[in-house]
Amino acid sequence: MTARKSFLLRMDPKLYEQLERWAADEFRSVNGQVEFILRDALRKRGGAPGDAGPVQDTVQDPVQDDNAP
């Protein structure tokens, strides 16, 4: 497994609460949600120096059904 960089992130408690609810809605931890948001933003931007790699969503959307009509 690749080593991960850790750092302190300070934010408004209300923002954290919203992020926590969003993460729970998508079955992710808050840390996983923050990483997903950042990777997605980099991907939409067209990458960045030292490419962060592909966005890897390890949780499948529970609403999405590939066999749906």
N, C-alpha and C positions, 0 to 999 in steps of 0.2 A: 504494500500500500504506500502511496506517495505521502510524504510528510506534508502536514498542513500548517500554514502560518496562522498564528493566533494574534489577536489584537483587541484592545479595549474600544468599544463603541458606545459613546454616550448619546442618549436621545431623550426627548420629552416622554414622560410616562404615558401620556395619552396616545402618542404615536406608537409606543411599544405595545399598548393594549390592542390597538387596531391591527398591528402587525401580527400579534399573537392570535387574534381571531382569524385573520386571513390564513395564517399558517395552519391552524386547526381545520379550517374549511377544506384545505388541500392536503390534509393528512401529513404535514411536515412539521419539523421542529422550527422554532423561530430562527435558529442559525441556518437551517436548511433553506428556509424561505428567503432569508437575506441573500444567501449565496445564489439561489435560483434567480432572484430579481436582478442581482448584479450581473450574472452571466448573460441573462436575457438582454439586459440593456447593452452590454458589450457586443452581443451578437447583432442586435438591431443597429448599432452604431457602425458595424462593419469590422468588428475586431479591434484589437488594440495591440500596441507593442508587447511582445511576450505573450501572444495569443493565450487567452484563458482556457481555450479548448471548447469543445461543444457543450451546449447546455444538456445536462443529463438529468432528466426528470425520472427518478426511480419509482415514483408513485403514478400508477395509471389512473386516469380520470375515471371515477366511478360511474359517471353519467354516460360517458362515451361507450358505445357498443359497436364494434366493427361489423357485426352481423345484423345491425338494425336495418329495416327496410328504408 
